[in-house]
């Protein structure tokens, strides 16, 4: 195996939940550029079509599947359709996620539960849908989209903190369960990544985000490009002995 082979995804198939969002779309395009065909899962078809166009421009095939990650039957159906289209699934990028910046006393209990359902239960149901095919082939890469808040608290983010900590520990537990089958499970924990979806929020809450920048050794918020190298590493054969880990891509925010 050459150095390039270690990080190539040629001939592989990657499933991306939240595949119509900023990070999901960018991650899908990056994995396509590395050689993978992509299964895109999200609720918004228009955004899925934009992501699919980027994948196809990279020379790979894209399959659009509209589904809500909190619906077990929809994900089970997506797994059947993915296998029918491509014959295999090698990579699962559990990227679907939501947040609501409210205090623990202000957030409605139903909203608190909804955040757990999307961010944690959605990943769990995706694992149940797609991991069996990986087990059959004794190979797989599962990457959960975490956060610096997987291991840190923050005011006005209680529901999100709880969900991302749960997601990271879910990944660690699955590393033990799936490791004997050649499957690695890791969490990619990012700082604030500025995308088109949150750019206005960053602009209108300077006190919060300036505080994050001051604590970050590299001295800025993250950009989508900052995340892609780590994603490709965890998705690739080169990470075959890395599992159960939370990889922080945060400019050093969690170093102190």
TILUM-458699 format. One record per residue (C-alpha): x, y, z. Coordinates in Angstrom, 2 decimals, always signed. Layout:
BEGIN
[[X Y Z]]
...
END
This chain:
BEGIN
[[+0.00 +0.00 +0.00]]
[[+1.40 +3.36 -1.03]]
[[+1.02 +6.58 +0.95]]
[[-1.69 +7.74 -1.46]]
[[-3.53 +4.42 -1.15]]
[[-3.71 +4.84 +2.63]]
[[-5.87 +7.91 +2.19]]
[[-7.75 +7.02 -0.97]]
[[-11.46 +6.24 -0.91]]
[[-11.44 +4.91 -4.46]]
[[-14.25 +2.44 -5.06]]
[[-15.85 +3.01 -1.67]]
[[-19.35 +4.17 -0.78]]
[[-20.02 +6.79 +1.89]]
[[-23.34 +7.63 +3.53]]
[[-23.73 +11.22 +4.74]]
[[-26.66 +12.15 +6.97]]
[[-27.49 +15.83 +7.04]]
[[-26.12 +15.68 +3.52]]
[[-27.77 +18.89 +2.40]]
[[-26.19 +21.16 +5.02]]
[[-22.95 +23.11 +4.85]]
[[-20.70 +20.56 +6.56]]
[[-22.55 +17.58 +5.13]]
[[-22.30 +18.88 +1.59]]
[[-18.62 +19.80 +1.97]]
[[-17.81 +16.44 +3.52]]
[[-19.64 +14.61 +0.76]]
[[-17.76 +16.54 -1.91]]
[[-14.40 +15.91 -0.20]]
[[-15.02 +12.17 +0.01]]
[[-16.14 +12.14 -3.62]]
[[-12.91 +13.88 -4.62]]
[[-11.07 +11.13 -2.73]]
[[-12.88 +8.52 -4.85]]
[[-16.09 +7.57 -3.03]]
[[-19.62 +7.37 -4.34]]
[[-21.99 +9.15 -1.98]]
[[-25.39 +8.42 -0.47]]
[[-26.92 +11.73 +0.65]]
[[-29.62 +11.66 +3.34]]
[[-31.60 +14.67 +4.57]]
[[-35.14 +16.05 +4.60]]
[[-34.69 +18.97 +2.17]]
[[-34.58 +17.69 -1.39]]
[[-33.45 +20.98 -2.94]]
[[-30.37 +21.06 -0.73]]
[[-29.71 +17.38 -1.41]]
[[-29.76 +18.10 -5.13]]
[[-27.16 +20.84 -4.68]]
[[-24.92 +18.42 -2.79]]
[[-25.43 +15.74 -5.43]]
[[-24.37 +18.16 -8.15]]
[[-21.10 +18.84 -6.30]]
[[-20.47 +15.10 -5.93]]
[[-21.10 +14.49 -9.61]]
[[-18.81 +17.37 -10.58]]
[[-16.10 +15.50 -8.67]]
[[-16.71 +12.56 -11.00]]
[[-18.56 +10.28 -8.60]]
[[-22.11 +8.98 -8.33]]
[[-24.62 +10.43 -5.88]]
[[-27.80 +8.87 -4.55]]
[[-30.37 +11.22 -2.99]]
[[-32.57 +9.76 -0.26]]
[[-35.04 +11.99 +1.53]]
[[-35.35 +10.75 +5.10]]
[[-35.62 +11.97 +8.67]]
[[-32.90 +10.43 +10.84]]
[[-35.33 +10.12 +13.75]]
[[-37.51 +7.69 +11.77]]
[[-36.24 +4.12 +12.00]]
[[-38.27 +2.81 +9.07]]
[[-37.04 +5.59 +6.78]]
[[-33.40 +4.81 +7.56]]
[[-33.93 +1.08 +7.14]]
[[-35.42 +1.80 +3.72]]
[[-32.47 +4.07 +2.91]]
[[-30.06 +1.25 +3.74]]
[[-31.89 -1.10 +1.36]]
[[-31.83 +1.50 -1.42]]
[[-28.14 +2.29 -0.88]]
[[-27.20 -1.37 -1.12]]
[[-29.36 -1.82 -4.23]]
[[-27.70 +1.17 -5.91]]
[[-24.08 +0.61 -4.95]]
[[-23.86 -2.91 -3.50]]
[[-22.00 -1.84 -0.37]]
[[-21.50 +0.81 +2.29]]
[[-18.00 +1.46 +3.63]]
[[-18.34 +4.80 +5.44]]
[[-21.06 +6.38 +7.56]]
[[-20.73 +10.09 +8.38]]
[[-23.31 +10.79 +11.08]]
[[-23.53 +14.50 +10.44]]
[[-27.22 +15.36 +10.97]]
[[-27.64 +17.68 +13.92]]
[[-29.56 +20.62 +15.34]]
[[-29.19 +23.11 +18.19]]
[[-31.18 +25.73 +20.05]]
[[-29.22 +28.35 +22.02]]
[[-31.29 +28.62 +25.20]]
[[-30.59 +28.13 +28.89]]
[[-31.59 +24.88 +30.55]]
[[-34.40 +26.70 +32.37]]
[[-35.70 +28.49 +29.28]]
[[-35.69 +25.69 +26.73]]
[[-38.97 +23.87 +26.36]]
[[-38.72 +20.22 +27.49]]
[[-40.05 +19.03 +24.14]]
[[-37.32 +20.98 +22.34]]
[[-34.65 +19.56 +24.68]]
[[-35.86 +16.07 +23.82]]
[[-36.00 +16.86 +20.09]]
[[-32.33 +17.85 +20.10]]
[[-31.41 +14.54 +21.71]]
[[-33.58 +12.70 +19.20]]
[[-31.87 +14.23 +16.18]]
[[-28.29 +14.39 +17.47]]
[[-28.08 +11.12 +19.41]]
[[-31.02 +8.90 +18.52]]
[[-30.63 +9.82 +14.85]]
[[-27.02 +8.62 +14.92]]
[[-28.05 +5.46 +16.78]]
[[-30.72 +4.65 +14.21]]
[[-28.27 +5.32 +11.38]]
[[-25.82 +2.91 +12.97]]
[[-28.53 +0.26 +13.22]]
[[-29.40 +0.77 +9.57]]
[[-25.92 +0.79 +8.01]]
[[-23.54 -1.05 +10.36]]
[[-24.89 -4.56 +9.58]]
[[-23.67 -4.32 +5.97]]
[[-20.23 -3.30 +7.26]]
[[-20.20 -6.23 +9.67]]
[[-20.97 -8.59 +6.79]]
[[-17.88 -7.37 +4.93]]
[[-15.62 -6.95 +8.00]]
[[-14.85 -3.37 +7.09]]
[[-16.22 +0.03 +7.93]]
[[-15.53 +3.58 +8.99]]
[[-18.08 +5.40 +11.16]]
[[-17.54 +9.08 +11.93]]
[[-19.87 +10.95 +14.27]]
[[-20.02 +14.73 +13.95]]
[[-19.31 +15.99 +17.45]]
[[-18.25 +19.35 +18.83]]
[[-15.89 +20.99 +21.28]]
[[-18.99 +20.73 +23.48]]
[[-18.64 +16.95 +23.42]]
[[-16.21 +17.53 +26.28]]
[[-16.87 +21.09 +27.46]]
[[-19.84 +22.98 +28.85]]
[[-21.16 +26.29 +27.59]]
[[-23.94 +28.54 +28.83]]
[[-27.10 +28.59 +26.71]]
[[-26.16 +25.31 +25.04]]
[[-27.26 +22.73 +27.65]]
[[-29.33 +20.59 +25.28]]
[[-26.63 +20.62 +22.62]]
[[-23.85 +19.88 +25.14]]
[[-25.79 +16.91 +26.46]]
[[-26.39 +15.56 +22.97]]
[[-22.81 +15.89 +21.75]]
[[-21.35 +14.35 +24.91]]
[[-23.78 +11.47 +24.49]]
[[-22.88 +11.09 +20.83]]
[[-19.15 +10.88 +21.58]]
[[-19.67 +8.24 +24.26]]
[[-22.02 +6.33 +21.98]]
[[-19.14 +6.22 +19.50]]
[[-16.71 +4.98 +22.13]]
[[-19.09 +2.18 +23.13]]
[[-19.64 +1.19 +19.50]]
[[-15.87 +1.04 +18.97]]
[[-15.81 -1.92 +21.36]]
[[-18.82 -3.58 +19.76]]
[[-17.75 -3.14 +16.14]]
[[-13.96 -3.37 +16.46]]
[[-13.87 -7.18 +16.08]]
[[-15.58 -6.71 +12.71]]
[[-12.94 -4.39 +11.27]]
[[-15.03 -1.27 +11.85]]
[[-13.66 +1.88 +13.46]]
[[-15.91 +4.41 +15.18]]
[[-14.69 +7.91 +15.99]]
[[-16.06 +11.34 +16.77]]
[[-14.92 +14.43 +14.89]]
[[-15.22 +17.30 +17.36]]
[[-15.08 +20.73 +15.78]]
[[-15.01 +24.24 +17.13]]
[[-17.43 +26.73 +15.59]]
[[-17.15 +26.23 +11.84]]
[[-18.40 +29.27 +9.94]]
[[-20.75 +28.29 +7.14]]
[[-23.48 +30.05 +5.19]]
[[-25.96 +28.62 +7.68]]
[[-24.46 +30.25 +10.79]]
[[-22.59 +33.24 +9.40]]
[[-25.33 +35.66 +10.43]]
[[-25.45 +34.18 +13.95]]
[[-21.70 +34.69 +14.32]]
[[-22.09 +38.28 +13.16]]
[[-24.94 +39.09 +15.55]]
[[-23.43 +37.47 +18.68]]
[[-19.90 +38.92 +18.71]]
[[-19.43 +38.65 +22.48]]
[[-19.90 +34.87 +22.46]]
[[-17.80 +34.16 +19.39]]
[[-15.06 +36.67 +20.23]]
[[-14.67 +34.81 +23.52]]
[[-14.13 +31.54 +21.64]]
[[-11.54 +33.20 +19.40]]
[[-9.66 +34.63 +22.41]]
[[-9.41 +31.15 +23.94]]
[[-8.24 +29.57 +20.67]]
[[-4.43 +29.48 +20.21]]
[[-4.70 +29.78 +16.44]]
[[-6.83 +32.89 +16.99]]
[[-9.86 +32.42 +14.75]]
[[-13.01 +30.38 +14.27]]
[[-12.92 +27.34 +12.05]]
[[-13.51 +27.17 +8.33]]
[[-15.05 +24.24 +6.48]]
[[-11.69 +23.46 +4.87]]
[[-10.16 +23.00 +8.34]]
[[-12.41 +20.00 +8.98]]
[[-12.07 +18.08 +5.74]]
[[-8.58 +16.66 +6.19]]
[[-9.53 +15.12 +9.54]]
[[-12.74 +13.72 +8.06]]
[[-10.88 +12.11 +5.17]]
[[-8.31 +10.62 +7.55]]
[[-10.99 +9.00 +9.72]]
[[-12.82 +7.76 +6.62]]
[[-9.71 +6.24 +5.06]]
[[-7.74 +2.99 +5.41]]
[[-5.02 +5.09 +7.01]]
[[-7.02 +5.31 +10.25]]
[[-7.43 +1.55 +10.64]]
[[-5.93 +1.47 +14.18]]
[[-7.72 +4.60 +15.42]]
[[-11.06 +3.91 +17.07]]
[[-13.15 +5.04 +20.01]]
[[-11.52 +8.47 +19.86]]
[[-12.72 +12.05 +19.85]]
[[-10.55 +14.03 +17.45]]
[[-10.74 +17.74 +18.25]]
[[-10.39 +20.05 +15.26]]
[[-10.58 +23.28 +17.18]]
[[-7.45 +25.40 +16.72]]
[[-6.36 +24.36 +20.21]]
[[-9.52 +25.47 +22.06]]
[[-9.62 +22.34 +24.23]]
[[-5.87 +22.30 +24.90]]
[[-6.19 +24.39 +28.05]]
END
